[in-house]
Amino acid sequence: MKKFLSLLLVVALLLPCIALAEDMPVVKIGVFEPASGDSGAGGKQETLGMQYANQETPTVTIGDTEYKVELVYADNGSTPDKAPSAAQQLVSQQVSVVLGSYGSGVSIAGSQYFADANIPVIGVTCTNPQVTLGNDHYFRICFLDPFQGTVLANYAKSLGATTAYCLAELGNDYDVGLVNYFQQAFEALGGMVITDTFPTGNSDFTSYLNNAVNYGAEVFFCPVSIAYSTQIVEQAAAQGVTFPILGGDTLDSNVVVNAAKGKNIKVIITTFYQEGANTAFDEGFKAWLNSDSEAMTNNGGNDMISAVSAMGYDAYYTALEALKAAGTTDSAAIKAALPAVTLTGVSGLISFDENGDAIRTSAYVKTVNTETGDWEFVAEQSVD
């Protein structure tokens, strides 16, 4: 009886809190990410960072009022032709600010719909310069491809490479753009670059790998989606190639690690974050993943932290800072407040230049330990 009365007392004490939560006003943050298509795995991992941050901090005080933060999702399908409808979906849901996307092509394709609605967007890992160029509504917290391409070229040169073979998906803004910046930087260092493209939907990369061997390439640069990169890694290992596979931030996934594990292949990438850089985030995020089976599935089946998850986490808190700075949920006011927002995130200091781009000066270089199936930190490298 006493236990029953105690339970009633607890419920009675909680009722005002439940009522308060129900009466609390809501501010909507749009999540413009791929949950399907070639970039679906990466988009899900990026979204996980936002979801964890929302679970950690579910409310925000705007002005003198506390708001519940609701994440509103729209799957942009990984392709520019599907991105517009996803953007329109978020606009129709009257979100105050948008986060995304994983993938520059879909970011560019959806951009105008957000601009027309005067809704600001905080890009998370969309690195192509065209995302923000001339767009005062688009900001981003990641480094750009000219920087990443130069870092990769410098690192390739440090490996002693004089010839690089570069492969991109035909028509993919991210792939083609990053290959172009890598080529400019590597040729400026005196290296030779061979570029090639493959059609969307391709699954056999043996001819491209053979081409690289025939050209005498010492590095194979393929800044492609996870779906393609895993196939390239597996097929390169099967062919016994000796050159390392180089990739950009899209290859930073446990799915790529799993493709390389147990194989005689070298995979080296540049990215935004490495486990161990922020212990509190690492421990909290892993604990959350292990407590949620759906989250674990969306993370590829284990609790390895992808850099895009850390970036999604930082993007969420950047949005909260913008809401607090604006003092309102009005999207136009949030857009006006964003240029002055600064935040020390788990991925480093976040602030914006005159184009709305993040001021970033270094990238993480890491490689797959094919025996343990882990990412290993190699260096934190700048373009200097």
C-alpha positions as MATLAB code, in Angstrom:
seq = 'MKKFLSLLLVVALLLPCIALAEDMPVVKIGVFEPASGDSGAGGKQETLGMQYANQETPTVTIGDTEYKVELVYADNGSTPDKAPSAAQQLVSQQVSVVLGSYGSGVSIAGSQYFADANIPVIGVTCTNPQVTLGNDHYFRICFLDPFQGTVLANYAKSLGATTAYCLAELGNDYDVGLVNYFQQAFEALGGMVITDTFPTGNSDFTSYLNNAVNYGAEVFFCPVSIAYSTQIVEQAAAQGVTFPILGGDTLDSNVVVNAAKGKNIKVIITTFYQEGANTAFDEGFKAWLNSDSEAMTNNGGNDMISAVSAMGYDAYYTALEALKAAGTTDSAAIKAALPAVTLTGVSGLISFDENGDAIRTSAYVKTVNTETGDWEFVAEQSVD';
ca = [
       0.000    0.000    0.000;
       2.814    2.372    0.900;
       4.517    1.632   -2.417;
       1.263    2.368   -4.247;
       0.836    5.690   -2.410;
       4.437    6.590   -3.142;
       3.848    5.884   -6.842;
       0.767    8.101   -6.814;
       2.795   10.872   -5.210;
       5.486   10.629   -7.891;
       2.851   10.746  -10.637;
       1.193   13.755   -8.966;
       4.515   15.563   -8.841;
       5.229   14.781  -12.496;
       1.848   15.877  -13.841;
       2.640   19.639  -13.730;
       5.894   18.951  -15.603;
       4.073   16.895  -18.239;
       1.464   19.625  -18.624;
       4.207   22.228  -18.895;
       5.941   20.242  -21.640;
       2.653   19.930  -23.539;
       1.991   23.662  -23.231;
       5.535   24.634  -24.214;
       5.765   26.417  -27.599;
       7.686   24.621  -30.340;
      10.451   25.833  -32.642;
      11.055   23.651  -35.706;
      14.500   22.903  -37.105;
      14.500   21.261  -40.530;
      16.773   18.298  -41.233;
      17.563   18.267  -44.954;
      19.523   15.030  -45.308;
      19.659   11.893  -47.463;
      18.118    8.879  -45.744;
      18.080    6.884  -48.981;
      20.165    6.609  -52.135;
      23.942    6.407  -52.531;
      24.596    8.868  -49.702;
      21.917    7.503  -47.388;
      24.406    5.873  -45.007;
      26.327    9.113  -44.570;
      23.167   11.177  -44.263;
      21.885    8.936  -41.498;
      25.148    9.259  -39.581;
      25.086   13.046  -39.949;
      21.487   13.114  -38.715;
      22.446   10.993  -35.697;
      24.592   13.848  -34.399;
      21.597   16.190  -34.564;
      19.320   13.652  -32.892;
      21.775   13.076  -30.053;
      22.152   16.823  -29.532;
      18.361   17.213  -29.523;
      18.042   14.437  -26.946;
      20.754   16.107  -24.868;
      19.301   19.616  -25.205;
      15.607   19.373  -26.172;
      14.708   22.989  -25.333;
      16.076   26.457  -26.005;
      15.308   29.824  -24.431;
      14.467   32.394  -27.094;
      13.951   35.848  -25.655;
      12.207   35.190  -22.361;
      10.420   32.046  -23.529;
      11.526   28.437  -23.396;
      10.754   26.446  -26.551;
      10.731   22.747  -27.248;
      12.980   22.008  -30.237;
      11.370   19.737  -32.825;
      13.437   18.199  -35.608;
      11.490   17.972  -38.875;
      12.930   15.521  -41.406;
      12.936   15.511  -45.200;
      14.818   12.876  -47.194;
      16.522   14.511  -50.186;
      17.243   11.082  -51.670;
      20.956   11.768  -52.378;
      20.109   13.217  -55.809;
      19.590   16.760  -57.147;
      16.297   15.777  -58.789;
      14.768   14.697  -55.453;
      16.226   17.514  -53.352;
      13.750   20.247  -54.442;
      10.698   18.356  -53.198;
      12.421   17.689  -49.868;
      13.250   21.390  -49.549;
       9.656   22.349  -50.367;
       8.443   19.882  -47.757;
      10.479   21.634  -45.047;
       9.314   25.065  -46.203;
       5.691   23.910  -45.987;
       6.336   22.695  -42.418;
       7.318   26.276  -41.504;
      10.712   25.449  -40.057;
      12.702   28.371  -38.676;
      16.146   27.152  -39.771;
      17.447   24.144  -41.714;
      20.445   21.844  -41.170;
      22.081   20.032  -44.095;
      23.036   18.489  -46.213;
      25.433   15.604  -46.489;
      26.287   16.132  -50.150;
      26.949   19.367  -52.036;
      24.840   18.511  -55.084;
      21.618   18.153  -53.105;
      22.480   21.258  -51.079;
      22.815   23.286  -54.257;
      19.649   21.777  -55.757;
      17.506   22.619  -52.729;
      19.033   26.004  -52.002;
      16.741   28.282  -54.017;
      13.600   27.001  -52.301;
      14.997   27.994  -48.928;
      16.132   31.339  -50.338;
      12.669   32.087  -51.715;
      11.164   31.370  -48.286;
      13.889   33.437  -46.559;
      14.847   30.449  -44.409;
      18.527   30.204  -43.397;
      20.396   26.941  -43.858;
      23.405   25.726  -41.892;
      25.391   23.374  -44.092;
      27.019   20.553  -42.165;
      29.446   18.782  -44.513;
      28.582   20.208  -47.954;
      32.071   21.355  -48.980;
      31.653   22.627  -52.562;
      32.178   26.435  -52.798;
      29.017   26.821  -54.925;
      26.828   26.021  -51.915;
      27.313   29.436  -50.314;
      28.619   31.507  -53.224;
      26.181   34.373  -53.770;
      23.709   32.864  -51.289;
      23.257   35.008  -48.191;
      20.855   32.447  -46.684;
      23.345   29.538  -46.762;
      26.030   29.113  -44.106;
      28.188   26.108  -43.284;
      30.377   24.802  -40.477;
      32.746   22.611  -42.541;
      35.925   23.379  -44.463;
      35.708   23.850  -48.248;
      36.920   21.669  -51.098;
      39.708   24.021  -52.280;
      41.192   23.633  -48.794;
      40.517   19.880  -48.575;
      41.863   19.263  -52.075;
      45.074   21.098  -51.235;
      45.510   19.178  -47.960;
      45.067   15.892  -49.834;
      47.473   16.917  -52.589;
      50.090   17.963  -50.039;
      49.721   14.663  -48.229;
      49.949   12.660  -51.475;
      53.151   14.515  -52.278;
      54.508   13.763  -48.798;
      54.035   10.049  -49.591;
      56.437   10.508  -52.512;
      53.738   10.320  -55.166;
      54.446   11.949  -58.514;
      51.456   10.545  -60.439;
      47.868   10.545  -59.168;
      44.824    8.880  -60.723;
      41.559   10.624  -59.815;
      38.102    9.110  -60.239;
      34.743   10.875  -59.824;
      31.099   10.111  -60.473;
      30.044   11.870  -63.659;
      27.906   14.935  -62.902;
      28.447   14.802  -59.131;
      29.284   18.341  -57.964;
      31.192   17.174  -54.902;
      33.275   14.503  -56.645;
      34.136   16.500  -59.742;
      34.817   19.680  -57.769;
      37.149   18.047  -55.257;
      39.046   16.224  -57.993;
      39.515   19.577  -59.747;
      40.938   21.235  -56.614;
      43.186   18.250  -55.925;
      44.450   18.368  -59.507;
      45.260   22.081  -59.322;
      47.189   21.679  -56.081;
      49.011   18.465  -57.060;
      50.096   19.831  -60.442;
      51.305   23.013  -58.739;
      53.571   20.736  -56.677;
      54.986   19.270  -59.888;
      52.877   16.117  -59.977;
      50.970   14.569  -62.879;
      47.224   13.898  -62.624;
      45.027   11.571  -64.703;
      41.299   12.191  -64.255;
      38.429    9.885  -65.110;
      34.690    9.617  -64.427;
      32.222    6.755  -64.103;
      28.456    6.768  -64.756;
      25.904    6.802  -61.959;
      24.979    3.276  -60.907;
      28.312    1.737  -61.889;
      29.410   -1.242  -59.813;
      32.487   -2.592  -61.627;
      35.592   -0.482  -61.062;
      38.209   -2.975  -62.247;
      38.870   -1.141  -65.520;
      39.483    2.142  -63.670;
      41.825    0.438  -61.231;
      43.668   -1.175  -64.156;
      43.977    2.220  -65.827;
      45.587    3.616  -62.691;
      48.066    0.730  -62.630;
      48.889    1.181  -66.327;
      49.512    4.906  -65.841;
      51.899    4.122  -63.000;
      49.817    5.999  -60.431;
      51.175    6.019  -56.894;
      47.871    7.181  -55.389;
      44.245    6.556  -56.378;
      42.032    9.483  -55.364;
      38.287    8.754  -55.312;
      36.207   11.272  -53.310;
      32.983    9.366  -53.991;
      29.929    8.291  -52.002;
      30.081    5.478  -49.446;
      28.186    3.162  -51.788;
      30.871    3.478  -54.474;
      33.914    3.763  -52.214;
      33.242    0.433  -50.501;
      33.146   -1.293  -53.874;
      36.350    0.427  -54.974;
      38.142   -0.579  -51.770;
      37.017   -4.209  -52.044;
      37.849   -4.481  -55.750;
      41.226   -2.754  -55.309;
      42.134   -5.244  -52.582;
      41.000   -8.143  -54.761;
      43.245   -6.916  -57.595;
      46.206   -6.570  -55.252;
      46.944   -2.941  -56.058;
      49.849   -1.403  -54.181;
      48.842    2.248  -54.280;
      46.829    3.778  -51.397;
      43.203    4.761  -51.869;
      42.791    8.449  -51.002;
      39.431    9.959  -50.152;
      37.768   13.047  -48.790;
      35.314   13.374  -45.939;
      32.687   11.139  -47.595;
      34.844    8.071  -46.943;
      34.852    8.735  -43.185;
      32.484    5.916  -42.262;
      32.621    2.610  -40.425;
      31.099    1.120  -43.569;
      34.322    1.951  -45.437;
      36.378    0.592  -42.528;
      34.446   -2.681  -42.677;
      35.154   -2.929  -46.419;
      38.906   -2.566  -45.788;
      39.178   -4.691  -42.642;
      41.203   -7.863  -43.093;
      42.406   -6.835  -46.549;
      45.813   -5.799  -47.839;
      44.799   -2.254  -48.797;
      45.710    1.236  -47.637;
      42.912    3.800  -47.205;
      43.748    7.397  -46.246;
      41.221   10.212  -45.886;
      40.787   13.795  -44.751;
      37.922   14.596  -42.413;
      36.488   16.909  -39.737;
      36.837   14.905  -36.518;
      38.615   11.958  -34.963;
      37.533    9.947  -31.930;
      39.411   11.084  -28.850;
      39.275   14.787  -29.679;
      36.404   15.337  -27.209;
      36.031   12.641  -24.555;
      32.728   13.882  -23.152;
      31.087   13.850  -26.581;
      32.564   10.472  -27.495;
      31.373    8.779  -24.309;
      27.914   10.349  -24.394;
      27.322    9.632  -28.061;
      28.456    6.013  -27.765;
      26.255    5.453  -24.699;
      23.279    6.869  -26.596;
      23.959    4.675  -29.632;
      24.171    1.581  -27.469;
      20.859    2.415  -25.800;
      18.958    2.824  -29.076;
      18.825   -0.062  -31.547;
      17.557    2.113  -34.415;
      20.345    4.624  -33.889;
      22.884    1.796  -33.817;
      21.509    0.430  -37.090;
      21.670    3.873  -38.693;
      25.299    4.126  -37.562;
      26.223    1.010  -39.508;
      25.831   -1.517  -36.713;
      28.527   -0.436  -34.266;
      29.379    2.583  -32.112;
      32.320    3.926  -34.111;
      31.946    7.703  -34.364;
      31.844    9.180  -37.843;
      33.077   12.747  -38.203;
      29.794   13.706  -39.842;
      27.969   12.785  -36.624;
      30.179   15.209  -34.697;
      29.444   17.841  -37.333;
      25.692   17.209  -37.118;
      25.955   17.682  -33.353;
      27.799   20.985  -33.788;
      25.332   22.168  -36.437;
      22.420   21.652  -34.023;
      24.085   23.770  -31.354;
      24.976   26.413  -33.937;
      21.267   26.620  -34.783;
      20.405   27.023  -31.082;
      22.921   29.855  -30.748;
      21.370   31.560  -33.789;
      17.890   31.237  -32.289;
      19.068   32.738  -29.009;
      20.899   35.548  -30.795;
      17.837   36.370  -32.910;
      15.536   36.360  -29.891;
      12.729   35.064  -32.085;
      11.723   32.072  -34.194;
      11.345   34.309  -37.248;
      13.571   32.895  -40.001;
      14.558   36.287  -41.400;
      15.809   37.413  -37.984;
      17.727   34.156  -37.554;
      19.378   34.656  -40.938;
      20.392   38.158  -39.897;
      21.839   36.869  -36.612;
      23.840   33.955  -38.030;
      26.892   35.841  -39.381;
      27.881   36.910  -35.859;
      27.329   33.501  -34.239;
      30.382   31.802  -32.758;
      30.559   28.482  -30.981;
      33.248   26.206  -29.599;
      32.006   22.850  -30.835;
      33.398   19.349  -30.515;
      34.943   19.784  -33.989;
      36.599   23.090  -33.036;
      35.819   26.792  -33.141;
      32.905   27.689  -35.417;
      32.596   31.178  -36.890;
      31.704   32.510  -40.322;
      33.443   34.671  -42.917;
      31.758   37.177  -45.223;
      30.504   34.361  -47.489;
      28.931   32.405  -44.649;
      31.706   29.821  -44.791;
      33.338   28.380  -41.694;
      36.775   29.695  -40.822;
      38.703   26.417  -40.671;
      42.481   26.087  -40.800;
      43.137   22.354  -40.491;
      41.785   18.910  -41.327;
      42.275   15.496  -39.751;
      44.158   12.916  -41.807;
      43.500    9.323  -40.787;
      43.903    5.813  -42.122;
      42.226    2.445  -41.666;
      43.949   -0.096  -39.452;
      42.936   -3.129  -41.478;
      43.822   -5.533  -38.659;
      41.721   -3.958  -35.890;
      39.090   -2.344  -38.096;
      39.598    1.120  -36.601;
      40.471    4.556  -37.887;
      43.960    5.632  -36.842;
      44.905    9.291  -36.519;
      47.764   10.276  -38.855;
      48.036   14.052  -38.625;
      46.183   17.325  -38.253;
      47.217   19.134  -41.398;
      46.811   22.629  -42.803;
      47.636   23.981  -46.269;
      50.728   25.871  -45.071;
];
